Amino acid sequence: MTGKRPSLSRKFILEQALSILDQEGLEALTLRRLGEGMDFSYTAIYRHIPGKAALLEGITETLWLKALNRLGSGSHDDATWQSILEHVAVNLRDTLLEHPNAIPLLATHPISTRNELMAIARTLDDMVEAGYEINDLSINLIMNLTVFTIGHVLAESAPPAGGTGGNPDGRALAEAAQDSESLGRLLHPLLETDQYNLETQFLQGVRSIIKG
């Protein structure tokens, strides 16, 4: 006995589209492939989502809401605005690491939907309540933090361009470190693998941007 087929809705379509994106990549995500995966005619999708552009925008919205909703209501009673903003960056990184095939979407699709903007508004309200004063440079802070986070996750998760390389040559690093004292001090964490951590690197960058 088979289960009842779910009814078609925007939410269901976006969930299935994100699943295809995760498993097969962005190039595989077409309306026809999406319809096949849901066992619906792809033309039925148009009753809920007008086209491919709207589909990609919807996936972007889904991921932004996932990242921002991880903050949790009422979780910032004792927080500073800096810690709230750091939490946003960490949640965005965690979300993208769960959906690495979606990184190009968030990198190239600006936040524009009402749901996205209202989620950001809630975060801004938390920051203001924690003592932040929004000013003409605030948009630069938010954008720089977002671009840094997306770029960092891309470097963490993307395979090397061209399919080869991508990993530092440990022997070359060690030899270079011996030739230059200053370079040796710089490369020391890379050579001592227990001292180098991508999450620590990420947090240092985030805190530097927030601190200004």
Number of C-alpha atoms within 10 A of each C-alpha: 3 4 5 6 9 9 9 14 14 14 13 13 22 21 15 16 24 26 16 19 21 16 12 12 14 18 8 13 20 17 19 14 15 23 18 12 16 17 11 15 14 16 12 13 20 13 11 14 16 11 14 13 10 12 23 20 18 21 22 27 23 17 21 23 19 15 21 20 16 17 16 8 11 8 11 17 10 9 14 17 22 17 16 19 21 18 17 23 24 20 20 23 23 15 21 22 17 12 17 20 21 21 21 14 16 20 15 9 13 11 15 11 12 10 14 17 15 12 17 18 12 14 21 18 14 22 21 14 15 18 13 15 11 11 8 7 8 12 11 11 15 16 11 15 22 19 13 17 24 21 15 17 21 19 12 13 15 12 12 11 8 7 7 8 10 12 7 9 9 11 10 9 17 16 11 14 18 12 11 11 11 11 14 18 12 12 16 16 13 17 16 9 9 8 10 14 11 11 13 11 11 18 15 11 16 23 16 11 15 16 9 7
